[in-house]
Amino acid sequence: MSLETRILEMMGTVITLSIDTSDSPRLLDQAQKMLEDFQQRFSANQQDSELMNVNAQAGIKAVQVSADLFSLIQKGRDMGISSHSKLNIAIGPLIKLWRIGFADARVPTKHEIEERLSLINLEDIELDAEKQTVFLKKKGMEIDLGALAKGYFADQLKDFFQANGVQSGIIDLGGNVLTIGESAKNPEGVWQIGIQNPLKERGNLVAVIESKDQSVVTSGIYERVLKTGEKKYHHIFDSITGYPVENDIASLTIVSDQSLDGEFWTTILFHESPYKVLNWLNQMPQIEGIVISRTNELFVSEKLKPHVVLLE
């Protein structure tokens, strides 16, 4: 049996789903419907999405949401508070002010940034688990799940595929790769996941991670950029300053069992120095990773080293 692949253009990226089973066409159809449903409900860019209904009622009233959306908002809020807002799902007003990744992106004024900073406090997201409602206390607040959604979607797809008998496959949501079982193409059963060189054109790989039944999530300053003169602004924001995070990291890859964990940790650790990130990774039992600095230094966590092939 060989892998059957479905390629989709959605969520601002190219999604590739490949599975190895006799029932592949039906399962890929269902997986596509799942992704379309997630996009419709969780998007911060579609005015009629379930999430945008919550945002539209900010400062007015609590909104009841579906269980899965409530769960992700709750996880995002709790993890954000414990990380001192390094991960911040309330960051929507700041994202929409800068518009990085869109044609009308611009550098806002200091005054505009300060106004938005008053609207991105995670403590102003009020959750009622019994009623499954979300209330944003201040008018103008907006939840944006962009830092978490792909990881959540990837985990849900893997669970769905495995529940339906898929024993080998790969889910690629653009910068977020999750493998199922072993790869038939490789005698050792490992999947080979390429890591982009963040300082070169797309397609230039700096390393390959050999992975089996794991998630590989990469975040970098090269993905979406606003250039003004000599200055470049990337899309990973600091909730304290209102500007993109300033440090020496060009890209950060997290290897974990769950894709949602990869999303959490790429966002949270992106605020640190490469050495601090490496130190963290070496102390965390469930998380491994690769950090590439802006001066093209590559740092690999200890337990991951045997599974990384350097290409440059």
C-alpha positions as CSV (number, residue, x, y, z in Angstrom):
1,M,0.0,0.0,0.0
2,S,1.3,3.5,-0.8
3,L,0.6,6.9,0.7
4,E,-2.4,8.8,-0.7
5,T,-2.0,12.5,-0.5
6,R,-4.4,15.4,-0.4
7,I,-3.1,19.0,-0.9
8,L,-5.2,21.9,0.3
9,E,-4.7,25.7,0.1
10,M,-6.4,27.1,3.2
11,M,-5.6,28.9,6.5
12,G,-3.1,31.1,4.7
13,T,-0.8,28.1,3.9
14,V,-0.5,24.9,1.9
15,I,-1.7,21.8,3.8
16,T,-0.6,18.3,2.9
17,L,-2.3,15.2,4.3
18,S,-0.8,11.8,3.4
19,I,-2.1,8.5,4.8
20,D,-1.6,4.8,4.1
21,T,-4.8,2.8,4.3
22,S,-7.3,1.2,1.9
23,D,-9.9,3.7,3.0
24,S,-7.7,6.8,2.2
25,P,-10.1,8.7,-0.1
26,R,-13.0,8.6,2.3
27,L,-10.8,9.5,5.3
28,L,-9.1,12.4,3.4
29,D,-12.6,13.7,2.4
30,Q,-13.6,13.7,6.1
31,A,-10.3,15.3,7.2
32,Q,-10.8,18.1,4.7
33,K,-14.3,18.7,6.0
34,M,-12.9,18.8,9.6
35,L,-10.4,21.4,8.5
36,E,-13.0,23.5,6.8
37,D,-15.2,23.3,9.9
38,F,-12.3,24.3,12.1
39,Q,-11.4,27.2,9.9
40,Q,-15.1,28.4,9.8
41,R,-15.4,28.3,13.6
42,F,-11.9,29.2,14.9
43,S,-10.8,31.9,12.4
44,A,-10.0,35.5,13.6
45,N,-10.2,36.6,9.9
46,Q,-13.7,35.5,9.0
47,Q,-16.3,37.9,10.3
48,D,-19.0,35.1,10.6
49,S,-16.8,32.6,12.5
50,E,-17.8,31.4,16.0
51,L,-14.7,33.0,17.4
52,M,-15.5,36.4,15.8
53,N,-18.9,36.3,17.3
54,V,-17.2,36.2,20.7
55,N,-15.0,39.2,19.6
56,A,-18.0,41.1,18.3
57,Q,-19.7,40.9,21.7
58,A,-16.6,42.2,23.6
59,G,-17.7,44.5,26.4
60,I,-21.3,43.7,25.8
61,K,-22.2,40.1,26.8
62,A,-20.9,36.5,27.3
63,V,-21.2,34.2,24.3
64,Q,-21.8,30.4,24.5
65,V,-19.4,28.5,22.3
66,S,-18.9,24.9,21.2
67,A,-17.0,22.6,23.6
68,D,-13.8,22.3,21.5
69,L,-13.5,26.1,21.0
70,F,-14.1,26.7,24.7
71,S,-11.4,24.2,25.6
72,L,-8.8,25.7,23.4
73,I,-9.6,29.2,24.6
74,Q,-9.3,28.0,28.2
75,K,-6.0,26.2,27.6
76,G,-4.6,29.3,25.8
77,R,-5.7,31.7,28.5
78,D,-4.3,29.5,31.4
79,M,-1.0,28.8,29.6
80,G,-0.7,32.5,28.7
81,I,-1.2,33.6,32.3
82,S,1.4,31.1,33.6
83,S,3.9,32.3,30.9
84,H,3.4,35.9,31.9
85,S,1.7,36.6,28.6
86,K,4.5,35.4,26.4
87,L,1.8,33.4,24.8
88,N,-1.2,35.7,24.5
89,I,-4.5,34.7,22.9
90,A,-5.9,38.2,23.6
91,I,-3.4,39.7,21.3
92,G,-5.9,40.2,18.4
93,P,-6.1,44.0,18.6
94,L,-2.3,44.3,18.2
95,I,-2.2,41.8,15.4
96,K,-4.9,43.7,13.5
97,L,-3.1,47.0,14.1
98,W,0.1,45.9,12.5
99,R,-1.4,43.6,9.8
100,I,1.9,41.8,9.2
101,G,1.5,39.3,6.4
102,F,-1.2,41.4,4.7
103,A,-0.8,43.9,1.9
104,D,-1.8,46.9,4.1
105,A,0.8,46.1,6.9
106,R,2.3,49.2,8.5
107,V,4.3,50.4,11.5
108,P,1.7,51.9,13.9
109,T,2.3,55.0,16.0
110,K,3.4,54.7,19.7
111,H,0.0,56.1,20.7
112,E,-1.9,53.4,18.7
113,I,0.2,50.7,20.2
114,E,-0.4,51.9,23.8
115,E,-4.1,52.0,23.1
116,R,-4.0,48.4,22.0
117,L,-1.9,47.2,24.9
118,S,-4.8,48.2,27.3
119,L,-7.0,45.6,25.4
120,I,-4.7,42.5,25.5
121,N,-4.9,41.5,29.2
122,L,-5.6,37.8,29.5
123,E,-7.2,38.4,32.9
124,D,-10.0,40.2,31.0
125,I,-11.1,37.0,29.3
126,E,-13.9,35.6,31.6
127,L,-14.8,32.0,31.2
128,D,-17.7,30.0,32.6
129,A,-17.0,26.3,32.3
130,E,-20.5,25.3,33.3
131,K,-22.3,27.5,30.7
132,Q,-19.4,27.2,28.2
133,T,-19.4,30.9,27.7
134,V,-16.6,33.4,26.9
135,F,-16.9,37.1,27.9
136,L,-14.3,39.7,26.9
137,K,-14.6,42.4,29.5
138,K,-13.5,45.4,27.4
139,K,-15.0,46.7,24.1
140,G,-12.4,46.3,21.3
141,M,-10.8,43.1,22.8
142,E,-10.3,40.2,20.3
143,I,-9.1,36.7,20.8
144,D,-6.7,35.4,18.2
145,L,-5.9,31.6,18.3
146,G,-3.3,31.8,15.5
147,A,-0.5,30.7,17.9
148,L,-2.3,27.5,18.8
149,A,-4.9,26.6,16.2
150,K,-2.8,24.6,13.8
151,G,-1.3,22.5,16.6
152,Y,-4.8,21.7,17.9
153,F,-6.1,20.9,14.4
154,A,-3.1,18.6,13.7
155,D,-3.7,16.7,17.0
156,Q,-7.4,16.3,16.2
157,L,-6.6,15.0,12.7
158,K,-4.1,12.5,14.0
159,D,-6.6,11.2,16.6
160,F,-9.3,10.9,13.8
161,F,-6.9,9.0,11.4
162,Q,-5.7,6.6,14.1
163,A,-9.3,5.9,15.3
164,N,-10.0,4.9,11.8
165,G,-7.1,2.5,11.5
166,V,-4.4,4.6,9.9
167,Q,-1.1,3.3,11.0
168,S,1.2,5.4,8.8
169,G,0.9,9.0,7.6
170,I,2.0,12.6,7.8
171,I,0.0,15.8,8.5
172,D,1.7,19.0,7.3
173,L,-0.1,22.2,8.2
174,G,2.7,24.5,7.0
175,G,5.4,24.8,9.6
176,N,3.6,22.3,11.7
177,V,4.3,18.6,10.9
178,L,2.8,15.6,12.8
179,T,3.8,12.0,11.9
180,I,1.7,8.9,12.4
181,G,3.6,5.6,13.0
182,E,6.4,4.6,10.8
183,S,7.4,5.7,7.3
184,A,7.4,2.8,4.8
185,K,9.9,4.7,2.6
186,N,12.6,4.5,5.2
187,P,14.2,1.2,6.3
188,E,14.4,2.5,9.9
189,G,10.8,3.6,9.8
190,V,11.6,7.3,10.5
191,W,10.1,10.3,8.8
192,Q,12.5,12.9,7.6
193,I,11.4,16.5,8.4
194,G,13.4,19.3,6.8
195,I,14.3,22.4,8.8
196,Q,14.4,25.6,6.8
197,N,17.4,27.9,6.9
198,P,15.8,31.0,8.3
199,L,18.4,33.3,6.6
200,K,17.9,31.9,3.1
201,E,15.2,31.6,0.5
202,R,12.5,29.0,1.2
203,G,13.6,25.5,0.2
204,N,17.1,25.9,1.6
205,L,17.3,23.3,4.4
206,V,19.8,23.5,7.3
207,A,19.0,20.2,8.9
208,V,16.7,17.1,8.8
209,I,15.0,15.7,11.9
210,E,14.3,12.0,11.9
211,S,10.9,11.6,13.6
212,K,8.5,8.8,14.4
213,D,5.1,9.4,15.8
214,Q,6.0,13.0,16.8
215,S,5.2,16.6,16.2
216,V,7.7,19.0,14.7
217,V,6.6,22.7,14.9
218,T,8.8,25.5,13.6
219,S,8.4,29.3,14.2
220,G,10.6,31.8,12.6
221,I,11.1,35.5,11.8
222,Y,11.2,34.7,8.1
223,E,7.6,33.6,7.7
224,R,5.7,36.9,7.6
225,V,7.7,40.1,7.5
226,L,7.0,43.9,7.1
227,K,10.0,45.8,5.6
228,T,10.3,49.6,6.0
229,G,13.6,51.0,4.8
230,E,16.4,49.0,6.5
231,K,14.1,47.7,9.3
232,K,12.3,44.4,9.2
233,Y,9.4,43.5,11.5
234,H,8.4,39.9,12.0
235,H,5.0,38.5,13.2
236,I,5.9,37.2,16.7
237,F,4.8,39.9,19.2
238,D,5.9,41.0,22.7
239,S,2.7,41.6,24.8
240,I,4.7,44.0,27.0
241,T,6.1,46.4,24.3
242,G,3.5,45.9,21.5
243,Y,6.4,45.4,19.0
244,P,7.8,42.2,17.5
245,V,10.0,40.3,19.9
246,E,13.6,41.5,19.8
247,N,16.3,38.9,20.4
248,D,18.9,36.7,18.6
249,I,16.5,33.9,17.6
250,A,15.8,33.5,13.8
251,S,13.9,30.2,14.2
252,L,12.9,27.7,16.8
253,T,11.8,24.2,16.2
254,I,10.1,22.1,19.0
255,V,9.8,18.3,18.8
256,S,7.1,16.9,21.1
257,D,4.4,14.2,21.2
258,Q,1.5,16.6,20.9
259,S,1.4,19.3,18.3
260,L,-0.4,21.7,20.6
261,D,2.6,21.5,23.0
262,G,4.9,22.4,20.1
263,E,2.8,25.5,19.4
264,F,2.8,26.5,23.1
265,W,6.6,26.2,23.5
266,T,7.7,27.7,20.2
267,T,5.7,30.8,21.2
268,I,6.7,31.0,24.8
269,L,10.4,30.2,24.3
270,F,10.8,32.6,21.3
271,H,11.1,35.4,23.9
272,E,14.4,34.1,25.3
273,S,18.0,34.0,24.1
274,P,19.2,30.9,22.1
275,Y,21.3,29.8,25.1
276,K,18.4,30.1,27.5
277,V,16.2,28.2,25.2
278,L,18.7,25.4,24.9
279,N,19.1,25.3,28.7
280,W,15.3,25.0,29.0
281,L,15.0,22.2,26.4
282,N,17.8,20.2,28.1
283,Q,15.8,20.3,31.3
284,M,12.4,19.5,29.9
285,P,11.7,15.7,29.7
286,Q,8.9,15.8,27.0
287,I,10.3,18.6,24.7
288,E,13.3,18.7,22.4
289,G,14.3,21.3,19.9
290,I,16.6,23.2,17.5
291,V,17.4,26.9,17.8
292,I,18.9,28.9,14.9
293,S,20.3,32.3,15.8
294,R,20.3,35.4,13.6
295,T,24.0,34.9,13.1
296,N,23.2,31.4,11.8
297,E,24.5,29.5,14.9
298,L,22.6,26.2,15.3
299,F,21.8,24.8,18.8
300,V,20.4,21.3,19.2
301,S,19.1,19.9,22.5
302,E,21.0,16.9,23.9
303,K,18.4,14.1,23.5
304,L,17.6,15.3,19.9
305,K,21.2,15.2,18.6
306,P,21.1,11.5,17.5
307,H,18.0,12.3,15.4
308,V,19.3,15.3,13.6
309,V,21.3,15.3,10.3
310,L,23.0,18.6,9.6
311,L,23.1,19.7,5.9
312,E,25.3,22.8,6.1
